[in-house]
Amino acid sequence: MARRRAIRPTPEIQQRFVDGLTIMASIESIAGSLGISYQTFCDWMKKGKAATRGVYFEFHRAVLAADAQAEIDGLAYIYSMSLPQVVSRVTTTTVDSSGKETVTTKEKFSRGKWRARAWIMEYSHPETWSLKYPRKEDIFETKETANQPSREEMLKRLTPEQRAELERLEDKINSAVRDAGAGKKV
């Protein structure tokens, strides 16, 4: 059986990896589109990590840089979507009797997309914001927190006004959750 000749990362292959990572394509997809196995990619990256110069070193450096830049660009875009956006802008110019010109601009802004901000927080700090991870409070539970009073015991300590306010807030939260589940804007 004839031995296959080893492929090396050419500048064209390196550029295809950089371009693919720029649009957040998976390594497997990029390698597959080039007819390269994922294992070959891993071998190249391992060689590049160990090298201090040469083709594999340059490939390793370019792939890491493109991957990091794609992550930063993606997060920057999501962050920008979480900020209020200008929906409309009206500029009015008025001239008074003395000939003095006044320009006023009125802008309307959207509220921003809170889900984008929530995703960033979950992605950046999963230990705090992700539902997939145990909460810090659960991990560091102490005897003191384990012996806290039940909800019923805590409610008994509230004044009638405090209980009414708590019920009002719980109703408001439950309503918002129902509306969000039904696809209504919250």
Contact map, one row per residue, 1 for C-alpha under 8 A:
111000000000000000000000000000000000000000000000000000000000000000000000000000000000000000000000000000000000000000000000000000000000000000000000000000000000000000000000000000000000000000
111100000000000000000000000000000000000000000000000000000000000000000000000000000000000000000000000000000000000000000000000000000000000000000000000000000000000000000000000000000000000000
111110000000000000000000000000000000000000000000000000000000000000000000000000000000000000000000000000000000000000000000000000000000000000000000000000000000000000000000000000000000000000
011111000000000000000000000000000000000000000000000000000000000000000000000000000000000000000000000000000000000000000000000000000000000000000000000000000000000000000000000000000000000000
001111100000000000000000000000000000000000000000000000000000000000000000000000000000000000000000000000000000000000000000000000000000000000000000000000000000000000000000000000000000000000
000111110000000000000000000000000000000000000000000000000000000000000000000000000000000000000000000000000000000000000000000000000000000000000000000000000000000000000000000000000000000000
000011111000000000000000000000000000000000000000000000000000000000000000000000000000000000000000000000000000000000000000000000000000000000000000000000000000000000000000000000000000000000
000001111100000000000000000000000000000000010000000000110000000000000000000000000000000000000000000000000000000000000000000000000000000000000000000000000000000000000000000000000000000000
000000111111110000000000000000000000000000010000000000110010000000000000000000000000000000000000000000000000000000000000000000000000000000000000000000000000000000000000000000000000000000
000000011111110000000000000000000000000000000000000000100000000000000000000000000000000000000000000000000000000000000000000000000000000000000000000000000000000000000000000000000000000000
000000001111111000000000000000000000000000000000000000000000000000000000000000000000000000000000000000000000000000000000000000000000000000000000000000000000000000000000000000000000000000
000000001111111100000000000000000000000000000000000000000000000000000000000000000000000000000000000000000000000000000000000000000000000000000000000000000000000000000000000000000000000000
000000001111111110000000000000000100000000000000000000000000000000000000000000000000000000000000000000000000000000000000000000000000000000000000000000000000000000000000000000000000000000
000000001111111111000000000000000000000000000000000000000010011000000000000000000000000000000000000000000000000000000000000000000000000000000000000000000000000000000000000000000000000000
000000000011111111100000000000000000000000000000000000000000000000000000000000000000000000000000000000000000000000000000000000000000000000000000000000000000000000000000000000000000000000
000000000001111111110000000001000000000000000000000000000000000000000000000000000000000000000000000000000000000000000000000000000000000000000000000000000000000000000000000000000000000000
000000000000111111111000001001100000000000000000000000000000001000000000000000000000000000000000000000000000000000000000000000000000000000000000000000000000000000000000000000000000000000
000000000000011111111100000000000000000000000000000000000000011001100000000000000000000000000000000000000000000000000000000000000000000000000000000000000000000000000000000000000000000000
000000000000001111111110000000000000000000000000000000000000000000000000000000000000000000000000000000000000000000000000000000000000000000000000000000000000000000000000000000000000000000
000000000000000111111111110001000000000000000000000000000000000000000000000000000000000000000000000000000000000000000000000000000000000000000000000000000000000000000000000000000000000000
000000000000000011111111111000000000000000000000000000000000001001100100000000000000000000000000000000000000000000000000000000000000000000000000000000000000000000000000000000000000000000
000000000000000001111111100000000000000000000000000000000000000001101100000000000000000000000000000000000000000000000000000000000000000000000000000000000000000000000000000000000000000000
000000000000000000111111100000000000000000000000000000000000000000000100000000000000000000000000000000000000000000000000000000000000000000000000000000000000000000000000000000000000000000
000000000000000000011111110000000000000000000000000000000000000000100110000000000000000000000000000000000000000000000000000000000000000000000000000000000000000000000000000000000000000000
000000000000000000011111111011000000000000000000000000000000000000000000000000000000000000000000000000000000000000000000000000000000000000000000000000000000000000000000000000000000000000
000000000000000000011001111111000000000000000000000000000000000000000000000000000000000000000000000000000000000000000000000000000000000000000000000000000000000000000000000000000000000000
000000000000000010001000111111100000010000000000000000000000000000000000000000000000000000000000000000000000000000000000000000000000000000000000000000000000000000000000000000000000000000
000000000000000000000000011111110000110000000000000000000000000000000000000000000000000000000000000000000000000000000000000000000000000000000000000000000000000000000000000000000000000000
000000000000000000000000111111111000000000000000000000000000000000000000000000000000000000000000000000000000000000000000000000000000000000000000000000000000000000000000000000000000000000
000000000000000110010000111111111100000000000000000000000000000000000000000000000000000000000000000000000000000000000000000000000000000000000000000000000000000000000000000000000000000000
000000000000000010000000001111111111110010000000000000000000000000000000000000000000000000000000000000000000000000000000000000000000000000000000000000000000000000000000000000000000000000
000000000000000000000000000111111111110000000000000000000000000000000000000000000000000000000000000000000000000000000000000000000000000000000000000000000000000000000000000000000000000000
000000000000000000000000000011111111000000000000000000000000000000000000000000000000000000000000000000000000000000000000000000000000000000000000000000000000000000000000000000000000000000
000000000000100000000000000001111111000000000000000000000000000000000000000000000000000000000000000000000000000000000000000000000000000000000000000000000000000000000000000000000000000000
000000000000000000000000000000111111100000000000000000000000000000000000000000000000000000000000000000000000000000000000000000000000000000000000000000000000000000000000000000000000000000
000000000000000000000000000000111111110110000000000000000000000000000000000000000000000000000000000000000000000000000000000000000000000000000000000000000000000000000000000000000000000000
000000000000000000000000000100110011111110000000000000000000000000000000000000000000000000000000000000000000000000000000000000000000000000000000000000000000000000000000000000000000000000
000000000000000000000000001100110001111111000000000000000000000000000000000000000000000000000000000000000000000000000000000000000000000000000000000000000000000000000000000000000000000000
000000000000000000000000000000000000111111100000000000000000000000000000000000000000000000000000000000000000000000000000000000000000000000000000000000000000000000000000000000000000000000
000000000000000000000000000000000001111111110000000000000000000000000000000000000000000000000000000000000000000000000000000000000000000000000000000000000000000000000000000000000000000000
000000000000000000000000000000100001111111111000000000000000000000000000000000000000000000000000000000000000000000000000000000000000000000000000000000000000000000000000000000000000000000
000000000000000000000000000000000000011111111100000000000000000000000000000000000000000000000000000000000000000000000000000000000000000000000000000000000000000000000000000000000000000000
000000000000000000000000000000000000001111111110000000000000000000000000000000000000000000000000000000000000000000000000000000000000000000000000000000000000000000000000000000000000000000
000000011000000000000000000000000000000111111111000000010011000000000000000000000000000000000000000000000000000000000000000000000000000000000000000000000000000000000000000000000000000000
000000000000000000000000000000000000000011111111100000010011000000000000000000000000000000000000000000000000000000000000000000000000000000000000000000000000000000000000000000000000000000
000000000000000000000000000000000000000001111111110000000000000000000000000000000000000000000000000000000000000000000000000000000000000000000000000000000000000000000000000000000000000000
000000000000000000000000000000000000000000111111111000011000000000000000000000000000000000000000000000000000000000000000000000000000000000000000000000000000000000000000000000000000000000
000000000000000000000000000000000000000000011111111100111111100000000000000000000000000000000000000000000000000000000000000000000000000000000000000000000000000000000000000000000000000000
000000000000000000000000000000000000000000001111111100011001000000000000000000000000000000000000000000000000000000000000000000000000000000000000000000000000000000000000000000000000000000
000000000000000000000000000000000000000000000111111100001000000000000000000000000000000000000000000000000000000000000000000000000000000000000000000000000000000000000000000000000000000000
000000000000000000000000000000000000000000000011111111011000000000000000000000000000000000000000000000000000000000000000000000000000000000000000000000000000000000000000000000000000000000
000000000000000000000000000000000000000000000001111111001000000000000000000000000000000000000000000000000000000000000000000000000000000000000000000000000000000000000000000000000000000000
000000000000000000000000000000000000000000000000001111111100000000000000000000000000000000000000000000000000000000000000000000000000000000000000000000000000000000000000000000000000000000
000000000000000000000000000000000000000000000000001111111100000000000000000000000000000000000000000000000000000000000000000000000000000000000000000000000000000000000000000000000000000000
000000011100000000000000000000000000000000000001000011111110000000000000000000000000000000000000000000000000000000000000000000000000000000000000000000000000000000000000000000000000000000
000000011000000000000000000000000000000000011011101011111111000000000000000000000000000000000000000000000000000000000000000000000000000000000000000000000000000000000000000000000000000000
000000000000000000000000000000000000000000000011111111111111100000000000000000000000000000000000000000000000000000000000000000000000000000000000000000000000000000000000000000000000000000
000000000000000000000000000000000000000000000001000011111111110000000000000000000000000000000000000000000000000000000000000000000000000000000000000000000000000000000000000000000000000000
000000001000010000000000000000000000000000011001000000111111111000000000000000000000000000000000000000000000000000000000000000000000000000000000000000000000000000000000000000000000000000
000000000000000000000000000000000000000000011001100000011111111100000000000000000000000000000000000000000000000000000000000000000000000000000000000000000000000000000000000000000000000000
000000000000000000000000000000000000000000000001000000001111111110000000000000000000000000000000000000000000000000000000000000000000000000000000000000000000000000000000000000000000000000
000000000000010001000000000000000000000000000000000000000111111111000000000000000000000000000000000000000000000000000000000000000000000000000000000000000000000000000000000000000000000000
000000000000010011001000000000000000000000000000000000000011111111100000000000000000000000000000000000000000000000000000000000000000000000000000000000000000000000000000000000000000000000
000000000000000000000000000000000000000000000000000000000001111111110000000000000000000000000000000000000000000000000000000000000000000000000000000000000000000000000000000000000000000000
000000000000000000000000000000000000000000000000000000000000111111111000000000000000000000000000000000000000000000000000000000000000000000000000000000000000000000000000000000000000000000
000000000000000001001100000000000000000000000000000000000000011111111100000000000000000000000000000000000000000000000000000000000000000000000000000000000000000000000000000000000000000000
000000000000000001001101000000000000000000000000000000000000001111111110000000000000000000000000000000000000000000000000000000000000000000000000000000000000000000000000000000000000000000
000000000000000000000000000000000000000000000000000000000000000111111111000000000000000000000000000000000000000000000000000000000000000000000000000000000000000000000000000000000000000000
000000000000000000000100000000000000000000000000000000000000000011111111100000000000000000000000000000000000000000000000000000000000000000000000000000000000000000000000000000000000000000
000000000000000000001111000000000000000000000000000000000000000001111111110000000000000000000000000000000000000000000000000000000000000000000000000000000000000000000000000000000000000000
000000000000000000000001000000000000000000000000000000000000000000111111111000000000000000000000000000000000000000000000000000000000000000000000000000000000000000000000000000000000000000
000000000000000000000000000000000000000000000000000000000000000000011111111100000000000000000000000000000000000000000000000000000000000000000000000000000000000000000000000000000000000000
000000000000000000000000000000000000000000000000000000000000000000001111111110000000000000000000000000000000000000000000000000000000000000000000000000000000000000000000000000000000000000
000000000000000000000000000000000000000000000000000000000000000000000111111111000000000000000000000000000000000000000000000000000000000000000000000000000000000000000000000000000000000000
000000000000000000000000000000000000000000000000000000000000000000000011111111100000000000000000000000000000000000000001000000000000000000000000000000000000000000000000000000000000000000
000000000000000000000000000000000000000000000000000000000000000000000001111111110000000000000000000000000000000000000000000000000000000000000000000000000000000000000000000000000000000000
000000000000000000000000000000000000000000000000000000000000000000000000111111111000000000000000000000000000000000000000000000000000000000000000000000000000000000000000000000000000000000
000000000000000000000000000000000000000000000000000000000000000000000000011111111100000000000000000000000000000000011001000000000000000000000000000000000000000000000000000000000000000000
000000000000000000000000000000000000000000000000000000000000000000000000001111111110000000000000000000000000000000011001000000000000000000000000000000000000000000000000000000000000000000
000000000000000000000000000000000000000000000000000000000000000000000000000111111110000000000000000000000000000000000000000000000000000000000000000000000000000000000000000000000000000000
000000000000000000000000000000000000000000000000000000000000000000000000000011111111100000000000000000000000000110010000000000000000000000000000000000000000000000000000000000000000000000
000000000000000000000000000000000000000000000000000000000000000000000000000001111111000000000000000000000000000111111000000000000000000000000000000000000000000000000000000000000000000000
000000000000000000000000000000000000000000000000000000000000000000000000000000111111100000000000000000000000001110000000000000000000000000000000000000000000000000000000000000000000000000
000000000000000000000000000000000000000000000000000000000000000000000000000000001111110000000000000000000000111110000000000000000000000000000000000000000000000000000000000000000000000000
000000000000000000000000000000000000000000000000000000000000000000000000000000001011111000000000000000000000111100000000000000000000000000000000000000000000000000000000000000000000000000
000000000000000000000000000000000000000000000000000000000000000000000000000000000001111110000000000000000011110000000000000000000000000000000000000000000000000000000000000000000000000000
000000000000000000000000000000000000000000000000000000000000000000000000000000000000111110000000000000000011110000000000000000000000000000000000000000000000000000000000000000000000000000
000000000000000000000000000000000000000000000000000000000000000000000000000000000000011111000000000000000011100000000000000000000000000000000000000000000000000000000000000000000000000000
000000000000000000000000000000000000000000000000000000000000000000000000000000000000011111100000000000001111000000000000000000000000000000000000000000000000000000000000000000000000000000
000000000000000000000000000000000000000000000000000000000000000000000000000000000000000111110000000000001110000000000000000000000000000000000000000000000000000000000000000000000000000000
000000000000000000000000000000000000000000000000000000000000000000000000000000000000000011111000000000111100000000000000000000000000000000000000000000000000000000000000000000000000000000
000000000000000000000000000000000000000000000000000000000000000000000000000000000000000001111100000000111000000000000000000000000000000000000000000000000000000000000000000000000000000000
000000000000000000000000000000000000000000000000000000000000000000000000000000000000000000111110000011110000000000000000000000000000000000000000000000000000000000000000000000000000000000
000000000000000000000000000000000000000000000000000000000000000000000000000000000000000000011111000011100000000000000000000000000000000000000000000000000000000000000000000000000000000000
000000000000000000000000000000000000000000000000000000000000000000000000000000000000000000001111111111000000000000000000000000000000000000000000000000000000000000000000000000000000000000
000000000000000000000000000000000000000000000000000000000000000000000000000000000000000000000111111110000000000000000000000000000000000000000000000000000000000000000000000000000000000000
000000000000000000000000000000000000000000000000000000000000000000000000000000000000000000000011111100000000000000000000000000000000000000000000000000000000000000000000000000000000000000
000000000000000000000000000000000000000000000000000000000000000000000000000000000000000000000011111100000000000000000000000000000000000000000000000000000000000000000000000000000000000000
000000000000000000000000000000000000000000000000000000000000000000000000000000000000000000000011111110000000000000000000000000000000000000000000000000000000000000000000000000000000000000
000000000000000000000000000000000000000000000000000000000000000000000000000000000000000000000011111111000000000000000000000000000000000000000000000000000000000000000000000000000000000000
000000000000000000000000000000000000000000000000000000000000000000000000000000000000000000001111001111100000000000000000000000000000000000000000000000000000000000000000000000000000000000
000000000000000000000000000000000000000000000000000000000000000000000000000000000000000000001110000111110000000000000000000000000000000000000000000000000000000000000000000000000000000000
000000000000000000000000000000000000000000000000000000000000000000000000000000000000000000111100000011111000000000000000000000000000000000000000000000000000000000000000000000000000000000
000000000000000000000000000000000000000000000000000000000000000000000000000000000000000000111000000001111100000000000000000000000000000000000000000000000000000000000000000000000000000000
000000000000000000000000000000000000000000000000000000000000000000000000000000000000000011110000000000111110000000000000000000000000000000000000000000000000000000000000000000000000000000
000000000000000000000000000000000000000000000000000000000000000000000000000000000000000011100000000000011111000000000000000000000000000000000000000000000000000000000000000000000000000000
000000000000000000000000000000000000000000000000000000000000000000000000000000000000011111000000000000001111100000000000000000000000000000000000000000000000000000000000000000000000000000
000000000000000000000000000000000000000000000000000000000000000000000000000000000000011110000000000000000111110000000000000000000000000000000000000000000000000000000000000000000000000000
000000000000000000000000000000000000000000000000000000000000000000000000000000000001111100000000000000000011111000000000000000000000000000000000000000000000000000000000000000000000000000
000000000000000000000000000000000000000000000000000000000000000000000000000000000001111000000000000000000001111100000000000000000000000000000000000000000000000000000000000000000000000000
000000000000000000000000000000000000000000000000000000000000000000000000000000000011100000000000000000000000111110000000000000000000000000000000000000000000000000000000000000000000000000
000000000000000000000000000000000000000000000000000000000000000000000000000000001111100000000000000000000000011111000000000000000000000000000000000000000000000000000000000000000000000000
000000000000000000000000000000000000000000000000000000000000000000000000000000001111000000000000000000000000001111111000000000000000000000000000000000000000000000000000000000000000000000
000000000000000000000000000000000000000000000000000000000000000000000000000000000100000000000000000000000000000111111100000000000000000000000000000000000000000000000000000000000000000000
000000000000000000000000000000000000000000000000000000000000000000000000000000000100000000000000000000000000000011111110000000000000000000000000000000000000000000000000000000000000000000
000000000000000000000000000000000000000000000000000000000000000000000000000001101100000000000000000000000000000011111111000000000000000000000000000000000000000000000000000000000000000000
000000000000000000000000000000000000000000000000000000000000000000000000000001100100000000000000000000000000000011111111100000000000000000000000000000000000000000000000000000000000000000
000000000000000000000000000000000000000000000000000000000000000000000000000000000000000000000000000000000000000001111111110000000000000000000000000000000000000000000000000000000000000000
000000000000000000000000000000000000000000000000000000000000000000000000000000000000000000000000000000000000000000111111111000000000000000000000000000000000000000000000000000000000000000
000000000000000000000000000000000000000000000000000000000000000000000000001001100000000000000000000000000000000000011111111100000000000000000000000000000000000000000000000000000000000000
000000000000000000000000000000000000000000000000000000000000000000000000000000000000000000000000000000000000000000001111111111001000000000000000000000000000000000000000000000000000000000
000000000000000000000000000000000000000000000000000000000000000000000000000000000000000000000000000000000000000000000111111111011100000000000000000000000000000000000000000000000000000000
000000000000000000000000000000000000000000000000000000000000000000000000000000000000000000000000000000000000000000000011111111000100000000000000000000000000000000000000000000000000000000
000000000000000000000000000000000000000000000000000000000000000000000000000000000000000000000000000000000000000000000001111111000000000000000000000000000000000000000000000000000000000000
000000000000000000000000000000000000000000000000000000000000000000000000000000000000000000000000000000000000000000000000111111111100000000000000000000000000000000000000000000000000000000
000000000000000000000000000000000000000000000000000000000000000000000000000000000000000000000000000000000000000000000000111111111111100000000000000000000000000000000000000000000000000000
000000000000000000000000000000000000000000000000000000000000000000000000000000000000000000000000000000000000000000000000000011111100111100000000000000000000000000000000000000000000000000
000000000000000000000000000000000000000000000000000000000000000000000000000000000000000000000000000000000000000000000000010011111100001100000000000000000000000000000000000000000000000000
000000000000000000000000000000000000000000000000000000000000000000000000000000000000000000000000000000000000000000000000110011111110000000000000000000000000000000000000000000000000000000
000000000000000000000000000000000000000000000000000000000000000000000000000000000000000000000000000000000000000000000000011011111111100000000000000000000000000000000000000000000000000000
000000000000000000000000000000000000000000000000000000000000000000000000000000000000000000000000000000000000000000000000000001001111110000000000000000000000000000000000000000000000000000
000000000000000000000000000000000000000000000000000000000000000000000000000000000000000000000000000000000000000000000000000001000111110000000000000000000000000000000000000000000000000000
000000000000000000000000000000000000000000000000000000000000000000000000000000000000000000000000000000000000000000000000000001100111111000000000000000000000000000000000000000000000000000
000000000000000000000000000000000000000000000000000000000000000000000000000000000000000000000000000000000000000000000000000000100011111101100000000000000000000000000000000000000000000000
000000000000000000000000000000000000000000000000000000000000000000000000000000000000000000000000000000000000000000000000000000110000111111100000000000000000000000000000000000000000000000
000000000000000000000000000000000000000000000000000000000000000000000000000000000000000000000000000000000000000000000000000000110000011111110000000000000000000000000000000000000000000000
000000000000000000000000000000000000000000000000000000000000000000000000000000000000000000000000000000000000000000000000000000000000001111111000000000000000000000000000000000000000000000
000000000000000000000000000000000000000000000000000000000000000000000000000000000000000000000000000000000000000000000000000000000000011111111000000000000000000000000000000000000000000000
000000000000000000000000000000000000000000000000000000000000000000000000000000000000000000000000000000000000000000000000000000000000011111111000000000000000000000000000000000000000000000
000000000000000000000000000000000000000000000000000000000000000000000000000000000000000000000000000000000000000000000000000000000000000111111100000000000000000000000000000000000000000000
000000000000000000000000000000000000000000000000000000000000000000000000000000000000000000000000000000000000000000000000000000000000000011111111110000000000000000000000000000000000000000
000000000000000000000000000000000000000000000000000000000000000000000000000000000000000000000000000000000000000000000000000000000000000000011111110000000000000000000000000000000000000000
000000000000000000000000000000000000000000000000000000000000000000000000000000000000000000000000000000000000000000000000000000000000000000001111111000000000000000000000000000000000000000
000000000000000000000000000000000000000000000000000000000000000000000000000000000000000000000000000000000000000000000000000000000000000000001111111100000000000000000000000000000000000000
000000000000000000000000000000000000000000000000000000000000000000000000000000000000000000000000000000000000000000000000000000000000000000001111111100000000000000000000000000000000000000
000000000000000000000000000000000000000000000000000000000000000000000000000000000000000000000000000000000000000000000000000000000000000000001111111100000000000000000000000000000000000000
000000000000000000000000000000000000000000000000000000000000000000000000000000000000000000000000000000000000000000000000000000000000000000000011111110000000000000000000000000000000000000
000000000000000000000000000000000000000000000000000000000000000000000000000000000000000000000000000000000000000000000000000000000000000000000001111111000000000000000000000000000000000000
000000000000000000000000000000000000000000000000000000000000000000000000000000000000000000000000000000000000000000000000000000000000000000000000001111101100000000000000000000000000000000
000000000000000000000000000000000000000000000000000000000000000000000000000000000000000000000000000000000000000000000000000000000000000000000000000111111100000000000000000000000000000000
000000000000000000000000000000000000000000000000000000000000000000000000000000000000000000000000000000000000000000000000000000000000000000000000000011111110000000000000000000000000000000
000000000000000000000000000000000000000000000000000000000000000000000000000000000000000000000000000000000000000000000000000000000000000000000000000001111111000000000000000000000000000000
000000000000000000000000000000000000000000000000000000000000000000000000000000000000000000000000000000000000000000000000000000000000000000000000000011111111100000000000000000000000000000
000000000000000000000000000000000000000000000000000000000000000000000000000000000000000000000000000000000000000000000000000000000000000000000000000011111111110000000000000000000000000000
000000000000000000000000000000000000000000000000000000000000000000000000000000000000000000000000000000000000000000000000000000000000000000000000000000111111110000100000000000000000000000
000000000000000000000000000000000000000000000000000000000000000000000000000000000000000000000000000000000000000000000000000000000000000000000000000000011111110000000000000000000000000000
000000000000000000000000000000000000000000000000000000000000000000000000000000000000000000000000000000000000000000000000000000000000000000000000000000001111111000000000000000000000000000
000000000000000000000000000000000000000000000000000000000000000000000000000000000000000000000000000000000000000000000000000000000000000000000000000000000111111111100000000000000000000000
000000000000000000000000000000000000000000000000000000000000000000000000000000000000000000000000000000000000000000000000000000000000000000000000000000000000111111100000000000000000000000
000000000000000000000000000000000000000000000000000000000000000000000000000000000000000000000000000000000000000000000000000000000000000000000000000000000000011111110000000000000000000000
000000000000000000000000000000000000000000000000000000000000000000000000000000000000000000000000000000000000000000000000000000000000000000000000000000000000011111111000000000000000000000
000000000000000000000000000000000000000000000000000000000000000000000000000000000000000000000000000000000000000000000000000000000000000000000000000000000000011111111100000000000000000000
000000000000000000000000000000000000000000000000000000000000000000000000000000000000000000000000000000000000000000000000000000000000000000000000000000000010011111111110000000000000000000
000000000000000000000000000000000000000000000000000000000000000000000000000000000000000000000000000000000000000000000000000000000000000000000000000000000000000111111111000000000000000000
000000000000000000000000000000000000000000000000000000000000000000000000000000000000000000000000000000000000000000000000000000000000000000000000000000000000000011111111100000000000000000
000000000000000000000000000000000000000000000000000000000000000000000000000000000000000000000000000000000000000000000000000000000000000000000000000000000000000001111111110000000000000000
000000000000000000000000000000000000000000000000000000000000000000000000000000000000000000000000000000000000000000000000000000000000000000000000000000000000000000111111111000000000000000
000000000000000000000000000000000000000000000000000000000000000000000000000000000000000000000000000000000000000000000000000000000000000000000000000000000000000000011111111100000000000000
000000000000000000000000000000000000000000000000000000000000000000000000000000000000000000000000000000000000000000000000000000000000000000000000000000000000000000001111111110000000000000
000000000000000000000000000000000000000000000000000000000000000000000000000000000000000000000000000000000000000000000000000000000000000000000000000000000000000000000111111111000000000000
000000000000000000000000000000000000000000000000000000000000000000000000000000000000000000000000000000000000000000000000000000000000000000000000000000000000000000000011111111100000000000
000000000000000000000000000000000000000000000000000000000000000000000000000000000000000000000000000000000000000000000000000000000000000000000000000000000000000000000001111111110000000000
000000000000000000000000000000000000000000000000000000000000000000000000000000000000000000000000000000000000000000000000000000000000000000000000000000000000000000000000111111111000000000
000000000000000000000000000000000000000000000000000000000000000000000000000000000000000000000000000000000000000000000000000000000000000000000000000000000000000000000000011111111100000000
000000000000000000000000000000000000000000000000000000000000000000000000000000000000000000000000000000000000000000000000000000000000000000000000000000000000000000000000001111111110000000
000000000000000000000000000000000000000000000000000000000000000000000000000000000000000000000000000000000000000000000000000000000000000000000000000000000000000000000000000111111111000001
000000000000000000000000000000000000000000000000000000000000000000000000000000000000000000000000000000000000000000000000000000000000000000000000000000000000000000000000000011111111100000
000000000000000000000000000000000000000000000000000000000000000000000000000000000000000000000000000000000000000000000000000000000000000000000000000000000000000000000000000001111111110000
000000000000000000000000000000000000000000000000000000000000000000000000000000000000000000000000000000000000000000000000000000000000000000000000000000000000000000000000000000111111111111
000000000000000000000000000000000000000000000000000000000000000000000000000000000000000000000000000000000000000000000000000000000000000000000000000000000000000000000000000000011111111111
000000000000000000000000000000000000000000000000000000000000000000000000000000000000000000000000000000000000000000000000000000000000000000000000000000000000000000000000000000001111111100
000000000000000000000000000000000000000000000000000000000000000000000000000000000000000000000000000000000000000000000000000000000000000000000000000000000000000000000000000000000111111100
000000000000000000000000000000000000000000000000000000000000000000000000000000000000000000000000000000000000000000000000000000000000000000000000000000000000000000000000000000000011111110
000000000000000000000000000000000000000000000000000000000000000000000000000000000000000000000000000000000000000000000000000000000000000000000000000000000000000000000000000000000011111111
000000000000000000000000000000000000000000000000000000000000000000000000000000000000000000000000000000000000000000000000000000000000000000000000000000000000000000000000000000000011001111
000000000000000000000000000000000000000000000000000000000000000000000000000000000000000000000000000000000000000000000000000000000000000000000000000000000000000000000000000000010011000111
